[in-house]
């Protein structure tokens, strides 16, 4: 499987885990708590699998940027937490930063 596909799966599991963390009510609800633990375990395992093929700085930037955007989307749809204009601008800047790092920086060359 391509490294960036594995990284995308890692990000998705991290988003699932973070979304479930709110539903776990401070780890007092068993089902959502189990989802958090399993999702984070899978997310970190998958992230570790790509670090020999993607520079760690690039992988983490994509992980963090993608996670922030997807968490905001998940929170909007699952919990009704709609970002304001400043939130959308900030997320756009994050995406721009990830694109610059990935497309223009020599760091992404392995």
C-alpha positions in Angstrom: 0.0 0.0 0.0 1.4 3.5 -0.8 2.8 5.4 2.1 0.4 8.3 1.7 -2.6 5.9 1.8 -1.3 4.4 5.0 -0.8 7.9 6.4 -4.4 8.8 5.4 -5.7 5.7 7.3 -3.7 6.8 10.3 -5.2 10.2 10.2 -8.7 8.7 9.9 -8.2 6.5 12.9 -6.9 9.4 14.9 -10.0 11.4 14.0 -12.3 8.6 14.9 -10.4 8.3 18.3 -10.6 12.0 19.0 -14.3 12.2 18.1 -15.0 9.2 20.3 -13.0 10.8 23.2 -15.7 13.4 23.6 -18.4 10.7 23.6 -16.4 8.7 26.2 -17.3 11.4 28.8 -13.8 11.4 30.4 -13.4 7.6 29.9 -16.5 6.9 32.0 -18.4 5.2 29.1 -17.0 1.8 28.1 -17.9 1.7 24.4 -16.6 5.0 23.3 -13.5 4.6 25.6 -12.7 1.3 23.8 -13.1 3.0 20.4 -10.6 5.7 21.6 -8.0 3.2 22.7 -8.3 1.0 19.6 -8.4 3.9 17.2 -5.3 5.6 18.7 -3.4 2.3 18.8 -4.2 1.7 15.1 -3.4 5.4 14.2 0.0 5.3 15.9 0.8 1.8 14.5 0.0 3.0 10.9 1.9 6.3 11.4 5.0 4.3 12.5 4.8 2.2 9.3 5.2 5.2 7.0 8.1 7.0 8.8 10.7 5.0 7.0 9.2 6.2 3.6 8.1 9.7 4.4 10.3 12.2 6.3 9.0 12.5 9.9 8.5 16.3 9.6 6.4 15.9 6.5 4.4 13.0 7.8 3.7 14.8 11.1 2.7 18.0 9.3 0.3 16.1 7.1 -0.9 14.2 10.2 -1.5 17.3 12.2 -3.0 19.4 9.4 -5.2 16.7 8.1 -6.3 15.8 11.6 -7.2 19.3 12.5 -9.3 19.8 9.4 -11.1 16.4 9.7 -11.7 16.8 13.5 -13.3 20.2 12.8 -15.6 18.5 10.1 -16.4 15.6 12.4 -17.2 17.9 15.3 -19.5 19.9 13.1 -21.4 16.9 11.9 -21.4 14.8 15.1 -21.6 17.5 17.8 -22.9 20.5 15.9 -19.7 22.5 16.6 -19.5 24.8 13.6 -16.3 26.8 13.2 -16.6 30.5 12.8 -15.0 32.6 10.0 -11.6 32.8 11.9 -11.7 29.1 12.3 -12.2 28.5 8.6 -9.4 31.0 7.8 -7.0 29.2 10.2 -7.8 25.8 8.8 -7.2 27.2 5.3 -3.8 28.5 6.4 -3.0 25.0 7.8 -3.9 23.4 4.5 -1.8 26.0 2.7 1.2 25.2 5.0 0.9 21.5 4.4 0.7 22.0 0.6 3.8 24.3 0.6 5.7 21.8 2.7 4.7 18.9 0.5 4.8 20.5 -3.0 7.6 23.1 -2.7 9.9 22.1 0.1 13.0 19.9 -0.5 12.2 18.3 2.8 9.6 16.1 1.2 12.2 14.5 -1.1 13.4 11.3 0.5 
